């Protein structure tokens, strides 16, 4: 049975079936990108909404999403497309050329490029790679908003065409990743460690009461970020921006209270002990 090598799960996928993400499928004995060109969402957004604060501030960017995700976050804000039960998609799909052309048409409205976001883009990395290459040829930029749960080989395949990333680091304990998300913290750490050597990177942590909101965890996370190094071994982490974001009840966590703003501000102040650029979100 073929094994998918895109993320840490290494799903064994039967012919005609899909992996955990719902987007990698087995066809003819090979694992292929089942969501190639399948667009669920398209919007012209401020770059700060990605969120990116230190990459072309004040700009607009055409944001595109597909479907599927390799994590199972109970607080997902886009669960209708990331973990879809019923999702009607256009049969034909969109080509990379058509999407790159659309990005270029929106230049007149201030668009600087294309952001792959909303669901997890790298489970369909082939479409990201092919489209981003064409966007770059048109003199525009590419942004990737990702959970960082893909193998570094996928990162190497797409990074030559990516100008900036926002990577979600959803917590900083193995328990949080394994029990809440069915994920792997070590995979995300390896992804981030390599990504900062390849392009502009900003990080986001969503603060959930009682789950990842301790001062000890934020100190551990910000200390780890501060120690990140570039390709030459120089420590650059203190200049990697961190977005500390407020949780609101969503999806399977509607029984929780929204994070108090005072908690977000307190944790942001702790992060500033190690990091130069810390921003608060949803407050």
ChimeraX attribute file (.defattr): number of C-alpha atoms within 10 A of each C-alpha:
attribute: neighborCount
match mode: 1-to-1
recipient: residues
	/A:1	11
	/A:2	16
	/A:3	16
	/A:4	20
	/A:5	15
	/A:6	22
	/A:7	20
	/A:8	17
	/A:9	20
	/A:10	14
	/A:11	19
	/A:12	17
	/A:13	21
	/A:14	17
	/A:15	15
	/A:16	11
	/A:17	15
	/A:18	21
	/A:19	20
	/A:20	19
	/A:21	22
	/A:22	20
	/A:23	22
	/A:24	25
	/A:25	24
	/A:26	23
	/A:27	17
	/A:28	9
	/A:29	14
	/A:30	15
	/A:31	24
	/A:32	17
	/A:33	19
	/A:34	18
	/A:35	22
	/A:36	21
	/A:37	23
	/A:38	19
	/A:39	16
	/A:40	18
	/A:41	14
	/A:42	16
	/A:43	11
	/A:44	18
	/A:45	15
	/A:46	18
	/A:47	23
	/A:48	16
	/A:49	11
	/A:50	22
	/A:51	20
	/A:52	24
	/A:53	18
	/A:54	16
	/A:55	17
	/A:56	13
	/A:57	11
	/A:58	11
	/A:59	15
	/A:60	21
	/A:61	28
	/A:62	25
	/A:63	25
	/A:64	19
	/A:65	21
	/A:66	25
	/A:67	29
	/A:68	27
	/A:69	27
	/A:70	27
	/A:71	22
	/A:72	17
	/A:73	20
	/A:74	15
	/A:75	20
	/A:76	18
	/A:77	16
	/A:78	14
	/A:79	21
	/A:80	16
	/A:81	21
	/A:82	24
	/A:83	21
	/A:84	15
	/A:85	10
	/A:86	8
	/A:87	11
	/A:88	8
	/A:89	13
	/A:90	11
	/A:91	8
	/A:92	8
	/A:93	13
	/A:94	14
	/A:95	15
	/A:96	20
	/A:97	15
	/A:98	13
	/A:99	21
	/A:100	22
	/A:101	14
	/A:102	15
	/A:103	23
	/A:104	20
	/A:105	11
	/A:106	16
	/A:107	15
	/A:108	8
	/A:109	12
	/A:110	14
	/A:111	22
	/A:112	22
	/A:113	26
	/A:114	28
	/A:115	29
	/A:116	27
	/A:117	20
	/A:118	24
	/A:119	27
	/A:120	26
	/A:121	25
	/A:122	28
	/A:123	28
	/A:124	25
	/A:125	21
	/A:126	19
	/A:127	22
	/A:128	24
	/A:129	19
	/A:130	16
	/A:131	23
	/A:132	31
	/A:133	21
	/A:134	18
	/A:135	25
	/A:136	18
	/A:137	12
	/A:138	14
	/A:139	10
	/A:140	20
	/A:141	21
	/A:142	24
	/A:143	27
	/A:144	25
	/A:145	25
	/A:146	22
	/A:147	23
	/A:148	26
	/A:149	29
	/A:150	25
	/A:151	19
	/A:152	21
	/A:153	13
	/A:154	19
	/A:155	20
	/A:156	13
	/A:157	13
	/A:158	20
	/A:159	19
	/A:160	14
	/A:161	22
	/A:162	24
	/A:163	18
	/A:164	24
	/A:165	28
	/A:166	24
	/A:167	24
	/A:168	20
	/A:169	21
	/A:170	21
	/A:171	21
	/A:172	21
	/A:173	16
	/A:174	13
	/A:175	15
	/A:176	17
	/A:177	21
	/A:178	13
	/A:179	10
	/A:180	15
	/A:181	17
	/A:182	14
	/A:183	21
	/A:184	22
	/A:185	21
	/A:186	15
	/A:187	17
	/A:188	23
	/A:189	18
	/A:190	15
	/A:191	21
	/A:192	27
	/A:193	20
	/A:194	17
	/A:195	21
	/A:196	20
	/A:197	16
	/A:198	19
	/A:199	16
	/A:200	18
	/A:201	24
	/A:202	26
	/A:203	23
	/A:204	24
	/A:205	23
	/A:206	23
	/A:207	24
	/A:208	25
	/A:209	16
	/A:210	9
	/A:211	12
	/A:212	18
	/A:213	19
	/A:214	14
	/A:215	15
	/A:216	11
	/A:217	15
	/A:218	22
	/A:219	18
	/A:220	14
	/A:221	18
	/A:222	23
	/A:223	17
	/A:224	16
	/A:225	25
	/A:226	20
	/A:227	14
	/A:228	21
	/A:229	17
	/A:230	15
	/A:231	11
	/A:232	7
	/A:233	9
	/A:234	10
	/A:235	14
	/A:236	15
	/A:237	21
	/A:238	22
	/A:239	17
	/A:240	20
	/A:241	22
	/A:242	30
	/A:243	22
	/A:244	24
	/A:245	22
	/A:246	21
	/A:247	24
	/A:248	19
	/A:249	17
	/A:250	16
	/A:251	15
	/A:252	12
	/A:253	15
	/A:254	12
	/A:255	9
	/A:256	15
	/A:257	12
	/A:258	15
	/A:259	21
	/A:260	15
	/A:261	15
	/A:262	10
	/A:263	17
	/A:264	24
	/A:265	18
	/A:266	12
	/A:267	22
	/A:268	23
	/A:269	17
	/A:270	17
	/A:271	27
	/A:272	16
	/A:273	14
	/A:274	20
	/A:275	20
	/A:276	15
	/A:277	17
	/A:278	24
	/A:279	19
	/A:280	19
	/A:281	17
	/A:282	12
	/A:283	13
